[in-house]
């Protein structure tokens, strides 16, 4: 297994090169976009030539992030770079259309916190003990003596807050809180950012939640709760793919439920699975790995082949088998 490069080694390589592309995974969350923007802003401060890509660009709900304009969709014609930085991405091809848009890069740097990351790239720093890639980037900026601005602090705070469930999930450490405090000292306005993160949803998202809860399903002796979003329902409600982010937490929070599953019907007979666990004895990543996915022990995902109903049944049967083999108490 390729060993971790030190954060100082990565900082040194960053200083040595000029042309950079920064990328993160498809269907980006706050950690992916916050890290992408923070890294791009840091490179700009160093006087580097910076390109920042995401397959979806910046989703509407993240356009409160300072510097979001720096992120664009990938170029149609492949481009050459000195360094390709891949952030918060468990598998290289999860950057989607960004990957073929890189014609060549002298150095690939992979910074992530997913335990399932296969450690692709020339320089690798994977830290599964970190609850967010944003926490690793903060350490990189500080240990590497790289530029740090209040706009970067805002982006890293969003990255860490969203991936830790507002500093609540099991992976949150004392260091996470220390970094949060240091980001506040750097200029983060917690109240303003929190309103943007958690209190500024479009009405269509609430309509989607209502539709999902109307067909909420309980299995495995009520220990598993699941909801599903068909293409027909999505079209009827006029929702965007980003609107379902975080809705799984509503069913995960039900008393007695230990596993929550969200199924989304995609084009081309594909199904997107999001899985959440409330007990460390049920490993969401291990279950998703059965279907070609992965992630974290308490939060993971996969993409399955349809039909939609069949895919749901296969996953629910696997969950039932896992819970039966290692019963989880409410």
C-alpha positions in Angstrom: 0.0 0.0 0.0 1.3 3.4 -1.0 2.3 5.3 2.2 1.0 8.8 3.0 3.0 11.7 1.8 3.5 14.3 4.5 1.5 17.5 4.3 4.9 19.4 4.2 5.9 17.3 1.1 2.6 18.2 -0.6 3.1 21.9 0.3 6.6 21.8 -1.2 5.4 20.3 -4.5 2.6 23.0 -4.6 5.3 25.7 -4.4 7.4 24.1 -7.1 4.8 24.1 -9.9 2.7 26.7 -11.7 -0.3 25.3 -13.6 -2.9 23.6 -11.4 -6.3 21.9 -11.8 -8.4 21.3 -8.6 -11.2 18.7 -8.8 -13.7 17.0 -6.5 -16.4 14.3 -6.9 -19.7 14.4 -8.8 -22.8 15.4 -6.9 -20.6 17.5 -4.7 -21.4 18.2 -1.1 -20.2 21.0 1.1 -16.9 19.2 1.9 -16.1 18.7 -1.8 -16.9 22.2 -2.9 -15.6 23.9 0.2 -12.3 22.2 -0.3 -12.1 22.9 -4.0 -12.7 26.6 -3.5 -10.4 26.9 -0.5 -7.6 25.2 -2.3 -8.1 27.2 -5.5 -8.1 30.5 -3.5 -4.9 29.4 -1.7 -3.2 28.7 -5.1 -4.3 32.1 -6.4 -2.7 33.7 -3.4 0.6 32.0 -4.3 0.4 33.4 -7.8 -0.4 30.1 -9.5 -2.4 29.5 -12.7 -5.5 27.8 -11.3 -8.4 25.9 -12.9 -11.1 24.5 -10.6 -13.6 22.0 -12.0 -16.6 20.0 -10.9 -18.8 18.0 -13.2 -21.8 20.0 -12.0 -20.0 23.3 -11.5 -21.3 25.0 -8.3 -24.8 23.9 -7.3 -27.3 26.7 -6.6 -27.5 25.9 -2.9 -23.7 26.5 -2.5 -23.5 29.9 -4.2 -23.2 31.6 -0.8 -19.6 30.3 -0.6 -17.1 33.1 -1.1 -15.1 32.6 -4.3 -17.6 30.1 -5.8 -17.2 31.7 -9.2 -13.8 30.1 -9.5 -15.3 26.7 -10.0 -16.6 25.8 -13.5 -17.6 22.6 -15.4 -14.7 20.8 -17.1 -13.4 21.9 -20.5 -14.6 20.1 -23.6 -11.0 19.9 -25.0 -8.5 18.2 -22.8 -5.9 20.5 -21.1 -2.4 20.0 -19.7 -1.4 20.9 -16.2 1.6 20.6 -13.9 -0.4 19.4 -11.0 -3.9 17.8 -10.7 -5.3 18.0 -7.2 -8.2 15.6 -6.4 -10.0 16.3 -3.2 -12.6 14.4 -1.1 -12.9 11.8 -3.8 -12.9 8.1 -2.9 -12.2 6.8 -6.4 -10.5 8.7 -9.1 -13.2 8.2 -11.7 -15.7 9.8 -9.4 -14.6 13.2 -10.7 -16.6 12.2 -13.7 -16.1 14.3 -16.8 -13.2 16.2 -15.2 -11.0 13.1 -15.6 -10.9 13.0 -19.4 -10.6 16.8 -19.5 -7.1 16.4 -18.0 -4.9 15.6 -21.0 -1.8 15.3 -18.9 -0.5 16.3 -15.5 3.1 15.9 -14.2 1.9 15.2 -10.7 -1.4 13.9 -9.3 -2.1 14.7 -5.6 -4.9 12.8 -3.8 -6.1 14.2 -0.5 -9.1 12.5 1.1 -10.6 11.0 4.2 -12.5 8.0 2.8 -11.3 4.7 4.2 -12.1 3.0 0.8 -9.8 5.3 -1.2 -7.4 3.1 -3.2 -4.6 5.7 -2.9 -4.4 6.7 -6.5 -1.9 9.4 -7.5 1.7 10.3 -7.1 1.4 12.1 -3.7 -1.3 10.7 -1.4 -2.6 11.8 1.9 -5.6 9.8 3.1 -6.7 10.2 6.7 -9.8 8.2 7.6 -9.7 9.5 11.2 -10.5 13.0 9.9 -14.3 13.6 9.8 -13.9 15.9 6.7 -11.4 16.5 4.0 -11.7 20.2 5.0 -10.0 19.3 8.3 -7.0 17.8 6.4 -6.8 20.9 4.2 -6.7 23.2 7.2 -3.7 21.2 8.5 -2.1 21.4 5.1 -2.4 25.2 4.9 -1.1 25.6 8.5 1.7 23.0 8.5 2.8 23.9 5.0 2.9 27.6 5.9 0.6 28.3 2.9 -1.6 31.5 2.5 -4.8 31.6 4.5 -7.6 34.1 4.0 -11.0 34.6 5.7 -12.7 33.5 2.4 -10.7 30.2 2.7 -11.8 30.0 6.4 -15.5 30.3 5.4 -15.2 27.5 2.8 -13.4 25.2 5.2 -15.9 25.8 8.0 -18.7 24.8 5.6 -16.7 21.7 4.5 -16.2 20.6 8.1 -19.7 21.5 9.4 -21.6 19.8 6.6 -19.6 16.6 6.7 -19.8 16.3 10.5 -23.5 17.0 10.7 -22.8 20.4 12.3 -20.1 18.9 14.5 -22.3 16.1 15.8 -21.3 12.9 14.0 -19.2 10.1 15.6 -16.0 11.0 13.8 -15.9 14.5 15.2 -12.8 14.9 17.4 -11.5 17.5 19.8 -9.2 18.7 17.0 -12.3 19.3 14.9 -13.6 21.7 17.5 -10.2 23.3 17.9 -10.1 23.9 14.1 -13.6 25.3 14.2 -12.6 27.8 16.8 -9.5 28.7 14.8 -11.6 29.3 11.7 -13.9 31.6 13.8 -10.9 33.5 14.9 -9.9 33.8 11.2 -13.2 35.6 10.5 -16.0 33.0 10.1 -19.4 34.3 11.1 -21.1 31.2 12.4 -24.7 32.5 12.5 -24.5 33.8 8.9 -23.0 30.7 7.5 -25.3 28.4 9.4 -28.4 30.2 8.0 -27.0 29.7 4.5 -26.2 26.0 5.2 -29.3 24.9 7.1 -32.0 27.6 6.9 -32.2 28.6 3.2 -33.9 25.7 1.4 -36.1 26.2 -1.7 -39.7 25.3 -1.2 -39.5 22.5 -3.8 -37.1 20.7 -1.4 -39.8 20.7 1.3 -42.3 19.4 -1.2 -39.9 16.6 -2.0 -39.6 15.7 1.7 -43.3 15.6 2.0 -43.6 13.2 -1.0 -40.8 11.0 0.4 -42.3 10.7 3.8 -45.7 9.8 2.4 -44.2 6.5 1.1 -41.7 5.9 4.0 -41.1 2.1 4.3 -39.9 0.2 7.4 -38.2 -3.2 7.1 -35.9 -5.5 9.2 -38.2 -5.4 12.2 -38.6 -1.6 11.8 -34.8 -1.2 12.3 -34.4 0.0 8.6 -36.2 2.9 7.2 -36.1 3.7 3.5 -37.5 6.2 1.0 -37.3 6.2 -2.8 -37.4 9.0 -5.5 -38.5 7.9 -8.9 -37.7 10.0 -12.1 -41.4 10.5 -12.5 -41.8 12.1 -9.0 -38.7 14.2 -9.5 -40.1 15.5 -12.8 -43.5 16.2 -11.3 -42.1 18.2 -8.4 -39.5 20.0 -10.6 -36.7 19.2 -8.1 -33.0 19.3 -8.8 -30.6 16.5 -7.9 -29.1 18.7 -5.2 -32.5 19.0 -3.4 -32.4 15.5 -1.9 -29.0 16.0 -0.2 -29.4 15.5 3.5 -33.1 14.3 3.4 -32.0 10.9 4.5 -31.1 12.3 7.9 -34.9 12.8 8.6 -35.5 9.1 8.5 -32.2 8.2 10.2 -33.4 10.3 13.2 -36.5 8.1 13.8 -36.4 6.4 17.2 -35.5 2.7 16.8 -34.2 3.0 13.3 -30.6 2.0 13.0 -30.2 2.0 9.2 -31.6 4.5 6.7 -31.6 4.1 2.9 -32.4 6.5 0.2 -32.9 5.2 -3.4 -32.9 7.6 -6.4 -33.8 6.4 -9.9 -31.3 7.7 -12.4 -31.3 7.6 -16.2 -30.0 4.6 -18.1 -31.6 2.1 -15.7 -29.2 3.1 -12.8 -30.1 3.6 -9.1 -28.2 5.8 -6.6 -28.1 4.4 -3.1 -27.3 6.5 0.0 -27.0 4.6 3.2 -26.6 5.8 6.8 -26.0 3.9 10.0 -26.7 5.0 13.6 -24.7 2.1 15.2 -21.1 1.3 14.6 -21.9 -2.4 14.5 -23.6 -1.9 11.2 -21.0 -0.9 8.6 -22.6 1.1 5.8 -19.4 1.1 3.8 -19.1 -2.7 3.9 -22.7 -3.1 2.8 -22.3 -0.6 -0.1 -19.1 -2.4 -1.2 -21.3 -5.4 -2.0 -22.8 -3.3 -4.7 -19.6 -1.7 -6.0 -19.7 1.4 -3.7 -18.2 2.5 -0.5 -17.6 5.4 1.8 -17.5 5.7 5.6 -18.6 3.1 8.2 -21.6 5.3 9.1 -22.3 6.9 5.7 -21.8 5.4 2.3 -23.3 5.0 -1.1 -23.3 3.0 -4.3 -24.7 3.0 -7.9 -26.6 -0.1 -8.9 -28.1 -1.5 -12.0 -31.9 -1.3 -12.1 -34.8 -1.9 -12.5 -35.6 0.5 -9.7 -37.8 -1.8 -7.6 -35.5 -4.7 -8.0 -32.5 -2.7 -6.9 -34.3 -1.6 -3.8 -35.2 -5.2 -2.9 -31.7 -6.4 -3.3 -30.3 -3.7 -1.0 -33.0 -4.2 1.6 -32.4 -7.9 1.6 -28.7 -7.3 2.1 -29.5 -4.9 5.0 -31.8 -7.5 6.6 -29.1 -10.2 6.3 -26.5 -7.9 7.9 -28.8 -6.9 10.8 -29.8 -10.5 11.3 -26.2 -11.6 11.4 -25.2 -8.9 13.9 -28.4 -7.7 15.6 -28.4 -4.0 16.5 -30.2 -2.9 19.5 -32.3 0.3 19.5 
